[in-house]
Amino acid sequence: MSQVSEEREDRVDAPEPAPAAMPEPETVPEPARKVSRAGRNLPAAIGVGLLLGAAIVTSLLTVRFLFIGIIAIAIAVGTIELAGALKRAAGIRIALVPVLVGGQAMIWLAWPYGREGALTAFVLTVLVCLLWRLPGGADGYLRDISASVFAAAYIPLFGAFAAMLVPPEDGVGRVLAFMIGVVASDTGGYIAGVLGGKHPMAPSISPKKTWEGFAGSLVAGVVAGALTLSLLLDGHAWQGVLFGAAIVCTATLGDLVESLIKRDLGVKDMGNMLPGHGGLMDRLDSLLPSAVVSWLLLSAFVPVPL
């Protein structure tokens, strides 16, 4: 009896075997998202581009002076975006009110008074900026004033040259030659760069911009220039070739300059207003310097009758 009791006690006191550890479920890694070679939301970018193009063409084919209003709105939005990026990233305070008001004066005075109106408004804008910033004290004065003058020249003064394309009788053709040239340059470079871009132009500034893309821009821009000057204006095809090549160079330069500004500030885009594009300023970068060159070359190749 005692032996049976001892056996029972042994069975009771013996520790129960630990349950076997359940195998952890295998973690299946999430499939990596495929990054489009385009580097952006292509459907959104195309949709926004078509809407902007439709607004421009509609204004030109109805009342062409409405295009100046589109320029004025775009210049104001671009100025606000640049001022916001400078303030957020570097603490630079543009004299926003004088630059906005003076920018509108540059655009609208370029309509009846041409270069004299735009330059007069620019000089007055600079003067007001100098006075506007005085109450802020000496700390950062030169930095803020330099940025204000740069913004006034880079955005509204350059934009005024686009407004000066409108008033002549053949203003619609001049604006279309300018716009088609820039769009052809951007589109040709984009397609060629995505399909065969291998050699970066300026890897430290814009790694995605390649020499193959530039060649695509050059081909598309030259063809567009030759067609627009010979068909829309009383120009020659060879003039269109020169015009198209110049537009490609200024559009590319404008894109690189804005990329350098964004790298200096440490921002990806100037804003997020346009899906697939970024901010409006990210679309104006190639247009603004091209407007100046367009006005200069078209004035030389197709003089406005006095």
Long-range contacts (C-beta under 8 A, 24 or more apart in sequence): 37-194, 38-190, 38-194, 39-208, 40-276, 40-277, 41-275, 41-276, 42-276, 43-276, 44-275, 44-276, 45-275, 45-276, 45-277, 46-276, 47-275, 47-276, 48-274, 48-275, 48-276, 48-277, 49-277, 52-283, 53-183, 56-175, 56-179, 60-172, 60-175, 60-176, 61-172, 64-166, 64-171, 64-172, 64-175, 65-111, 65-166, 67-166, 67-175, 68-107, 68-108, 68-111, 68-163, 68-166, 71-107, 71-159, 71-162, 71-163, 72-104, 72-107, 72-108, 72-163, 74-159, 74-280, 74-284, 75-103, 75-104, 75-107, 75-155, 75-156, 75-159, 76-100, 76-103, 76-104, 77-273, 77-280, 77-281, 78-155, 78-270, 78-279, 78-280, 78-281, 78-284, 79-103, 79-151, 79-155, 79-156, 81-270, 81-271, 81-273, 81-279, 81-280, 81-281, 82-151, 82-154, 82-155, 82-270, 82-281, 83-151, 84-271, 85-262, 85-265, 85-267, 85-270, 85-271, 86-147, 86-265, 88-267, 89-265, 89-266, 89-267, 90-265, 91-140, 92-140, 92-143, 92-144, 92-147, 93-133, 93-136, 93-140, 93-144, 93-147, 94-144, 94-147, 94-148, 94-151, 95-128, 95-129, 95-132, 95-133, 95-144, 95-145, 95-148, 97-132, 98-125, 98-128, 98-129, 98-132, 98-148, 99-125, 99-129, 99-148, 99-151, 99-152, 99-156, 101-125, 102-128, 102-129, 102-152, 102-156, 103-152, 103-155, 103-156, 103-159, 104-156, 106-152, 106-156, 106-157, 106-159, 106-160, 107-156, 107-159, 107-160, 107-163, 108-163, 109-160, 110-160, 110-161, 110-163, 110-164, 111-163, 111-164, 111-166, 111-167, 112-167, 114-164, 115-164, 118-157, 118-160, 118-161, 118-164, 119-157, 122-152, 122-153, 122-156, 122-157, 125-152, 125-156, 126-152, 154-288, 155-281, 155-284, 155-288, 158-288, 158-289, 158-291, 158-292, 159-284, 159-288, 159-291, 161-291, 161-292, 161-294, 161-295, 162-287, 162-291, 162-294, 162-295, 164-295, 165-291, 165-294, 165-295, 165-298, 168-304, 169-305, 170-232, 170-233, 170-234, 170-302, 172-232, 173-228, 173-232, 173-233, 174-233, 174-294, 174-298, 174-302, 176-228, 176-232, 177-225, 177-228, 177-229, 177-232, 177-233, 177-243, 177-294, 177-298, 178-247, 178-290, 178-291, 178-294, 178-298, 180-224, 180-228, 181-221, 181-224, 181-225, 181-228, 181-243, 181-244, 181-247, 181-248, 181-251, 181-290, 181-294, 182-247, 182-251, 182-286, 182-287, 182-290, 183-224, 184-217, 184-220, 184-221, 184-223, 184-224, 184-244, 185-217, 185-220, 185-221, 185-224, 185-244, 185-247, 185-248, 185-251, 185-252, 185-286, 186-217, 186-251, 186-286, 187-220, 188-216, 188-217, 188-218, 188-219, 188-220, 188-221, 189-213, 189-214, 189-216, 189-217, 189-220, 189-252, 190-216, 191-216, 192-216, 192-217, 192-219, 201-252, 201-256, 202-256, 205-256, 205-259, 205-260, 205-263, 206-255, 206-256, 206-259, 209-252, 209-255, 209-256, 209-259, 214-248, 214-252, 217-248, 217-251, 217-252, 218-245, 218-248, 221-245, 221-247, 221-248, 221-251, 222-248, 229-301, 229-302, 233-298, 233-301, 233-302, 234-302, 235-301, 235-302, 236-301, 239-301, 239-302, 242-297, 242-301, 243-294, 243-297, 243-298, 243-301, 246-293, 246-297, 247-290, 247-293, 247-294, 250-286, 250-289, 250-290, 250-292, 250-293, 251-286, 251-287, 251-289, 251-290, 252-286, 253-289, 254-285, 254-286, 254-287, 254-288, 254-289, 254-290, 255-285, 255-286, 257-285, 257-289, 258-282, 258-285
